[in-house]
Amino acid sequence: MIVESKTLFRHMDNFSDRKILVIGDLILDEFIWGKVRRISPEAPVPVVEVERESLRLGGSANVVNNLKALGCKVALSGVMGNDSNGDRLRDLLEDMDVNCEGVIIKDNRPTAIKTRVIAQHQQIVRFDRERSIPIKESTTKSILAYLKDNLGDIDAVIISDYGKGVISKKLLHRALPEIAGRGIPIAVDPKPVNFPYYKGVTVTTPNHHEAAAAADTETDSEKGLAGAAQKLLAKNKAKSILITRGENGMSLFESDGQVTHIPTVARDVYDVTGAGDTVIATMALSIASGATLKEAALMANHAAGIVVGKLGTATTTVEELKAAINGEEIQGA
């Protein structure tokens, strides 16, 4: 696929004028950084000498982080706990000037936190503290009410489904027709269990494992991948599906039968944490800024190539994205 860089740059110049609504599972990402110099005498495990710790936005909040890094305005709807981790997550969001009016605080639902221990540029272990159960009907109604009241100034909606209970059949059944009825693009980062309910969306962005699980077929061959994509497109009556394929890049399947394979542009892969969030954020924002599906997929591919070259839950900027498209070195990657 040949697209002139000036065309992509023109879309990127519109990013700052767009407002994207993200709905999904909010997570706090905790990173513990250190070095390993020896094995524990107590058990055959590495001893990590901790040097520093950091907190970052995770889950759907990392989609927000990616959107803000690309320069657009963001509104957020989801659920967090009335606890210290919720306070820390809310502080991070407010520091970024994110509109959190659609975030619901619940006393009986702890804020999800994922802790990763990293040494010598490698993740040693991850442990999760979360409660992955469906939200209550009253909470779903609150999210829907916020959605209905705020769609008037939204340019695209991202459904960021981490399978923690915010995104459900009931929510999707009521929300998607409301959004689509206003002609607003809908991008979904899916979970296989909810795939039957992503009806009529603009694009879904599963990885090839998720696509295989949702379609109940293999995706290791080109034929199998195409079959899975067509099955999912037909089932959901979606406009497109962008399947991310790791070292094999991405494949965009459109409802009119067009297929576009995009090779990976990643030079060095240090950490794939959060790369899917970068893809959905860039894809949705690009579409909202006037890009075609193919152009948006191309920009999302470049964005993903940048963030996997960084450690931890990372983002990219418009300046980095333009440099990558021009084939220039990315500073700090």
NORQUIBEL-V240368 format. One record per pair of residues at least 12 apart in sequence whose ideal C-beta (glycine too) atoms are under 8 Angstrom apart, sorted by the first residue. I is the first residue (numbers start at 1). J is the second residue. D is the distance in whole Angstrom. If there is no record, write none. Layout:
I/J/D ; I/J/D
This chain:
1/260/6 ; 1/262/7 ; 1/294/6 ; 1/298/7 ; 3/294/7 ; 3/295/6 ; 3/298/6 ; 5/322/8 ; 5/325/5 ; 5/326/6 ; 7/295/7 ; 8/291/7 ; 8/295/6 ; 8/298/7 ; 8/299/6 ; 8/325/6 ; 9/322/6 ; 9/325/8 ; 10/290/8 ; 11/286/6 ; 11/289/5 ; 11/290/5 ; 11/291/4 ; 11/295/7 ; 11/299/7 ; 12/286/8 ; 12/289/7 ; 12/299/7 ; 12/318/5 ; 12/321/7 ; 12/322/7 ; 14/289/4 ; 14/290/6 ; 15/70/5 ; 15/71/5 ; 15/72/5 ; 15/285/6 ; 15/289/6 ; 15/318/6 ; 16/71/5 ; 16/72/6 ; 17/72/8 ; 17/289/8 ; 18/72/5 ; 18/73/7 ; 18/155/4 ; 18/156/7 ; 18/285/6 ; 18/288/5 ; 18/289/6 ; 19/72/7 ; 19/73/4 ; 19/74/7 ; 19/75/7 ; 19/153/6 ; 19/154/6 ; 19/155/6 ; 20/67/5 ; 20/72/6 ; 20/73/7 ; 20/74/6 ; 20/75/7 ; 20/154/7 ; 20/155/6 ; 20/156/5 ; 20/157/7 ; 20/158/6 ; 20/281/8 ; 20/284/6 ; 20/285/6 ; 20/288/7 ; 21/74/8 ; 21/75/5 ; 21/76/8 ; 21/77/7 ; 21/102/8 ; 21/147/7 ; 21/150/7 ; 21/151/8 ; 21/154/5 ; 21/156/8 ; 21/157/5 ; 21/158/7 ; 22/60/6 ; 22/63/5 ; 22/64/5 ; 22/67/7 ; 22/74/6 ; 22/75/7 ; 22/76/5 ; 22/77/7 ; 22/78/8 ; 22/157/8 ; 22/158/5 ; 22/160/6 ; 23/60/7 ; 23/76/8 ; 23/77/5 ; 23/78/7 ; 23/102/8 ; 23/143/7 ; 23/147/7 ; 23/157/7 ; 23/158/7 ; 23/159/6 ; 23/160/7 ; 23/166/7 ; 23/167/7 ; 23/171/8 ; 23/175/7 ; 24/59/7 ; 24/60/3 ; 24/63/7 ; 24/78/6 ; 24/158/7 ; 24/159/6 ; 24/160/3 ; 24/161/6 ; 24/162/6 ; 24/166/6 ; 24/167/6 ; 24/189/8 ; 25/59/5 ; 25/60/5 ; 25/78/6 ; 25/79/8 ; 25/112/7 ; 25/160/7 ; 25/161/7 ; 25/162/4 ; 25/163/7 ; 25/164/4 ; 25/165/7 ; 25/166/5 ; 25/167/7 ; 26/59/6 ; 26/60/6 ; 26/61/5 ; 26/76/8 ; 26/78/4 ; 26/79/7 ; 26/80/5 ; 26/89/6 ; 26/103/7 ; 26/111/7 ; 26/112/7 ; 26/166/8 ; 27/57/8 ; 27/58/4 ; 27/59/3 ; 27/60/7 ; 27/61/6 ; 27/62/8 ; 27/112/5 ; 27/113/7 ; 27/114/6 ; 27/130/8 ; 27/162/7 ; 27/164/8 ; 28/55/6 ; 28/56/8 ; 28/57/7 ; 28/58/6 ; 28/61/8 ; 28/85/5 ; 28/88/6 ; 28/89/5 ; 28/92/8 ; 28/111/6 ; 28/112/7 ; 28/113/4 ; 28/114/8 ; 29/55/7 ; 29/56/4 ; 29/57/7 ; 29/58/3 ; 29/62/7 ; 29/113/8 ; 29/114/6 ; 29/116/7 ; 29/312/8 ; 29/313/5 ; 30/53/7 ; 30/54/8 ; 30/55/6 ; 30/56/8 ; 30/113/6 ; 30/114/7 ; 30/115/4 ; 30/116/7 ; 31/53/7 ; 31/54/5 ; 31/55/8 ; 31/56/7 ; 31/115/8 ; 31/116/5 ; 31/118/6 ; 31/312/6 ; 31/313/8 ; 32/48/7 ; 32/50/6 ; 32/53/5 ; 32/115/7 ; 32/116/7 ; 32/117/5 ; 32/118/7 ; 33/50/7 ; 33/51/5 ; 33/52/5 ; 33/53/7 ; 33/54/7 ; 33/118/5 ; 33/119/8 ; 34/48/4 ; 34/49/5 ; 34/50/4 ; 34/51/5 ; 34/52/8 ; 34/117/7 ; 34/118/8 ; 34/119/5 ; 35/48/7 ; 35/49/5 ; 35/51/7 ; 35/119/6 ; 35/120/7 ; 36/48/6 ; 36/49/7 ; 36/119/5 ; 36/120/6 ; 36/124/7 ; 37/49/7 ; 46/119/7 ; 46/124/6 ; 48/117/6 ; 48/119/5 ; 48/124/6 ; 54/312/8 ; 55/88/6 ; 55/92/7 ; 56/92/8 ; 56/312/7 ; 56/313/5 ; 57/89/7 ; 57/92/6 ; 57/93/7 ; 57/313/7 ; 58/112/8 ; 58/113/8 ; 58/114/6 ; 58/274/8 ; 58/313/6 ; 59/112/7 ; 59/160/7 ; 59/162/5 ; 59/164/7 ; 60/76/7 ; 60/78/6 ; 60/160/4 ; 60/162/7 ; 60/166/8 ; 61/76/7 ; 61/78/8 ; 61/89/7 ; 61/92/8 ; 61/93/7 ; 62/274/5 ; 62/277/4 ; 62/313/5 ; 63/158/6 ; 63/160/5 ; 63/189/7 ; 63/277/5 ; 63/280/6 ; 63/281/5 ; 64/76/6 ; 64/93/7 ; 64/96/8 ; 64/98/6 ; 65/96/7 ; 65/277/8 ; 65/313/8 ; 65/315/6 ; 66/274/8 ; 66/277/5 ; 66/278/5 ; 66/281/4 ; 66/282/7 ; 66/303/8 ; 66/315/5 ; 66/316/8 ; 67/281/5 ; 67/285/6 ; 68/96/5 ; 68/97/8 ; 68/98/7 ; 68/315/8 ; 69/315/4 ; 69/316/6 ; 69/317/6 ; 70/281/7 ; 70/282/7 ; 70/285/6 ; 70/315/8 ; 70/316/7 ; 70/317/7 ; 70/318/6 ; 70/321/8 ; 71/317/8 ; 71/318/6 ; 72/285/6 ; 73/99/8 ; 74/98/5 ; 74/99/7 ; 75/98/8 ; 75/99/4 ; 75/101/8 ; 75/102/6 ; 75/150/6 ; 75/154/7 ; 76/93/7 ; 76/98/6 ; 76/99/7 ; 76/100/6 ; 76/102/6 ; 76/103/6 ; 77/102/3 ; 77/103/7 ; 77/104/8 ; 77/143/5 ; 77/146/5 ; 77/147/7 ; 78/102/7 ; 78/103/6 ; 78/104/7 ; 78/143/8 ; 78/166/6 ; 79/103/7 ; 79/104/5 ; 79/105/8 ; 79/106/6 ; 79/109/6 ; 79/135/6 ; 79/139/6 ; 79/165/8 ; 79/166/6 ; 80/103/6 ; 80/104/8 ; 80/105/6 ; 80/106/8 ; 80/109/8 ; 80/111/5 ; 81/105/7 ; 81/106/6 ; 81/107/8 ; 81/109/5 ; 81/110/4 ; 81/111/4 ; 82/105/5 ; 82/106/7 ; 82/107/5 ; 83/110/6 ; 83/111/6 ; 85/110/7 ; 85/111/4 ; 85/113/5 ; 86/105/7 ; 86/111/4 ; 89/111/6 ; 90/103/7 ; 101/146/7 ; 101/150/8 ; 102/143/7 ; 102/146/4 ; 102/147/8 ; 102/150/7 ; 104/139/6 ; 104/142/5 ; 104/143/7 ; 106/135/8 ; 106/139/7 ; 109/131/6 ; 109/135/7 ; 110/129/7 ; 110/130/7 ; 110/131/6 ; 112/128/7 ; 112/129/7 ; 112/130/4 ; 112/131/7 ; 112/164/6 ; 113/128/8 ; 113/129/5 ; 113/130/7 ; 114/126/6 ; 114/127/8 ; 114/128/5 ; 114/129/8 ; 114/130/8 ; 115/127/5 ; 115/128/8 ; 115/129/8 ; 116/273/7 ; 116/312/8 ; 118/311/7 ; 118/312/7 ; 121/270/6 ; 121/271/8 ; 121/311/6 ; 123/271/7 ; 123/273/8 ; 130/164/6 ; 131/165/8 ; 132/163/7 ; 132/164/5 ; 132/165/6 ; 133/165/5 ; 134/165/5 ; 134/168/6 ; 135/165/5 ; 135/166/6 ; 135/168/7 ; 137/170/7 ; 140/168/7 ; 140/170/6 ; 140/171/5 ; 143/166/8 ; 143/171/7 ; 143/175/8 ; 144/171/7 ; 144/174/6 ; 144/175/6 ; 144/178/8 ; 147/175/6 ; 147/178/7 ; 147/179/7 ; 148/178/6 ; 151/178/7 ; 151/179/7 ; 151/182/6 ; 151/184/7 ; 154/184/6 ; 155/184/7 ; 155/185/8 ; 155/288/4 ; 155/289/8 ; 156/184/6 ; 156/185/4 ; 156/186/7 ; 156/187/7 ; 156/284/5 ; 156/285/7 ; 156/287/6 ; 156/288/4 ; 157/179/5 ; 157/184/6 ; 157/185/7 ; 157/186/5 ; 157/187/7 ; 157/284/8 ; 158/186/8 ; 158/187/5 ; 158/188/8 ; 158/189/7 ; 158/280/6 ; 158/281/7 ; 158/284/5 ; 159/172/7 ; 159/175/8 ; 159/186/7 ; 159/187/7 ; 159/188/4 ; 159/189/7 ; 159/198/7 ; 159/201/8 ; 160/189/5 ; 160/277/7 ; 160/280/7 ; 161/188/7 ; 161/189/6 ; 161/190/6 ; 161/191/5 ; 161/194/6 ; 162/191/7 ; 163/191/4 ; 163/193/7 ; 163/194/8 ; 167/191/8 ; 167/194/6 ; 168/194/7 ; 169/194/7 ; 169/197/5 ; 172/194/7 ; 172/197/4 ; 172/198/7 ; 172/199/7 ; 173/197/7 ; 176/198/7 ; 176/199/6 ; 176/200/6 ; 176/201/7 ; 177/200/8 ; 180/200/5 ; 180/201/8 ; 185/202/4 ; 185/203/8 ; 185/284/7 ; 185/287/5 ; 185/288/6 ; 186/200/8 ; 186/201/4 ; 186/202/5 ; 186/203/8 ; 187/201/7 ; 187/202/6 ; 187/203/5 ; 187/204/8 ; 187/205/7 ; 187/280/6 ; 187/283/6 ; 187/284/4 ; 187/287/7 ; 188/201/5 ; 188/203/7 ; 188/204/5 ; 188/205/7 ; 188/280/8 ; 189/204/8 ; 189/205/5 ; 189/206/8 ; 189/276/6 ; 189/277/7 ; 189/279/8 ; 189/280/4 ; 190/204/5 ; 190/205/7 ; 190/206/5 ; 190/210/6 ; 190/214/7 ; 191/210/7 ; 192/206/8 ; 192/210/5 ; 192/213/4 ; 192/214/4 ; 195/214/4 ; 195/232/7 ; 195/235/7 ; 195/236/7 ; 196/235/7 ; 196/236/8 ; 198/236/5 ; 198/238/7 ; 199/236/6 ; 199/237/6 ; 199/238/8 ; 200/236/7 ; 200/237/5 ; 200/238/7 ; 201/236/7 ; 201/238/5 ; 201/239/7 ; 202/238/7 ; 202/239/5 ; 202/240/7 ; 202/287/6 ; 202/293/8 ; 203/238/7 ; 203/239/7 ; 203/240/5 ; 203/241/7 ; 203/242/6 ; 203/283/6 ; 203/284/8 ; 203/287/7 ; 203/293/7 ; 203/296/8 ; 204/232/7 ; 204/236/7 ; 204/238/6 ; 204/240/8 ; 204/241/5 ; 204/242/7 ; 205/241/8 ; 205/242/5 ; 205/243/8 ; 205/244/7 ; 205/276/7 ; 205/279/5 ; 205/280/5 ; 205/283/6 ; 205/300/8 ; 206/241/7 ; 206/243/6 ; 206/244/7 ; 207/243/7 ; 207/244/5 ; 207/245/7 ; 207/246/7 ; 207/276/7 ; 208/225/7 ; 208/243/6 ; 208/244/7 ; 208/245/5 ; 208/246/7 ; 211/225/7 ; 211/228/5 ; 211/229/7 ; 211/232/7 ; 211/241/7 ; 211/243/5 ; 212/224/8 ; 212/228/6 ; 214/228/8 ; 214/232/6 ; 215/227/7 ; 215/228/4 ; 215/229/8 ; 215/231/5 ; 215/232/5 ; 217/231/7 ; 219/243/7 ; 225/243/7 ; 225/245/8 ; 225/251/6 ; 226/253/7 ; 226/259/7 ; 228/243/8 ; 229/241/5 ; 229/243/6 ; 229/251/7 ; 229/253/4 ; 229/259/8 ; 230/253/7 ; 233/253/6 ; 233/255/6 ; 237/255/8 ; 238/255/7 ; 239/254/7 ; 239/255/5 ; 239/293/7 ; 240/252/6 ; 240/253/6 ; 240/254/5 ; 240/255/7 ; 240/293/5 ; 241/253/5 ; 242/279/7 ; 242/283/7 ; 242/297/5 ; 242/300/7 ; 244/275/8 ; 244/276/7 ; 244/279/6 ; 244/304/7 ; 246/264/8 ; 246/272/8 ; 247/264/6 ; 247/266/8 ; 248/263/8 ; 248/264/7 ; 249/261/7 ; 249/262/5 ; 249/263/4 ; 249/264/4 ; 249/265/8 ; 249/301/7 ; 250/262/5 ; 250/264/8 ; 250/279/8 ; 250/297/6 ; 250/300/7 ; 250/301/5 ; 250/304/8 ; 252/293/6 ; 252/294/6 ; 252/297/5 ; 254/293/6 ; 260/294/5 ; 260/297/7 ; 262/297/6 ; 262/298/6 ; 262/301/5 ; 264/301/7 ; 264/305/6 ; 265/301/6 ; 265/302/6 ; 265/305/4 ; 265/324/7 ; 266/304/7 ; 266/305/4 ; 266/308/5 ; 266/309/6 ; 267/305/7 ; 267/309/6 ; 268/309/5 ; 268/333/8 ; 269/308/5 ; 269/309/7 ; 270/308/7 ; 270/309/6 ; 270/310/7 ; 270/311/5 ; 271/308/7 ; 271/310/7 ; 271/311/5 ; 271/312/6 ; 271/314/7 ; 272/308/5 ; 273/312/6 ; 273/313/5 ; 273/314/8 ; 274/307/7 ; 274/313/4 ; 274/314/6 ; 275/304/5 ; 275/307/6 ; 275/308/5 ; 277/313/8 ; 278/300/7 ; 278/303/5 ; 278/304/5 ; 278/306/8 ; 278/307/5 ; 278/314/8 ; 278/315/7 ; 278/316/7 ; 279/300/5 ; 279/301/8 ; 279/303/7 ; 279/304/5 ; 280/300/8 ; 281/303/8 ; 282/296/7 ; 282/299/5 ; 282/300/4 ; 282/303/4 ; 282/304/8 ; 282/321/8 ; 283/296/5 ; 283/297/7 ; 283/299/8 ; 283/300/4 ; 286/299/5 ; 286/300/7 ; 299/321/7 ; 299/325/8 ; 302/321/6 ; 302/324/5 ; 302/325/6 ; 303/316/5 ; 303/321/6 ; 303/324/8 ; 305/324/6 ; 306/320/6 ; 306/321/7 ; 306/324/6 ; 306/330/6 ; 306/333/6 ; 309/330/7 ; 309/333/4 ; 310/332/7 ; 310/333/6 ; 320/333/8
